[in-house]
Amino acid sequence: MADTIVDDRAVFTELKPKVEMTFDNMDKAFAFYCKYAAASSFGVRKVDLFWSDGESKRNYQVFGDIMSFDATYRSNRYSMVFVPFTGIDNHNNNVSFGAALLASKTAETYKWLLRCFLKAFGKQPDVVVTDQDPTMKKAIEEVFSGSRHRLCMWHVMHKLSTKVGVTLCNTTDFKQRICDIVWTDSLSPAEFEEG
């Protein structure tokens, strides 16, 4: 009996994701991606993948007014960027709206991802919270033009100490005053700067 040898590069061609490819459940999607990722180790270009399921869509319908879009995770062995889309439910717990694996962090990639998100969910969130990535900002302005883009407070406060110094940042009065200014929508830009 002869051994059968399968060329994973041929499998890769058969597994190449197609635009708007869908799966019946998460297990099938995961199995597909594992096969595809293994085949892509032959040096073939990585592709971008967006995922959401029925529960994610229900979460978005109920809690999708504010969404966090975070692309700071790059700890997998394929060096792809993991991008979770999350919100907060009425018990202040995180809920998932979907996730993506991206080969790059460019404005074009983010535009593609947000278009996928929009197609999957049918509407833009009222508010999108991100870090200070300028390529994300560009993509949000173009694809989610009806959404308000806000910066993550953790990132703002984290960078604050490098701007004003650690001593001032650790002053309780300063922290309270800066939070009162940053956490309001009622200030005009001039009032914000004065504050």
PEJOFEN-V914975 format. One record per run of one state. SS is the DSSP state (hx for helix, st for strand, lp for the rest). FROM is the first residue (numbers start at 1). TO is the last residue. Records with the same first field share a line. If there is no record, write none. Layout:
SS->FROM-TO ; FROM-TO
This chain:
lp->1-7 ; 16-25 ; 41-48 ; 52-53 ; 64-65 ; 74-80 ; 89-93 ; 103-106 ; 122-126 ; 131-133 ; 144-147 ; 152-152 ; 165-165 ; 170-171 ; 183-188 ; 195-195
hx->8-15 ; 26-40 ; 54-63 ; 107-121 ; 134-143 ; 153-164 ; 166-169 ; 172-182 ; 189-194
st->49-51 ; 66-73 ; 81-88 ; 94-102 ; 127-130 ; 148-151
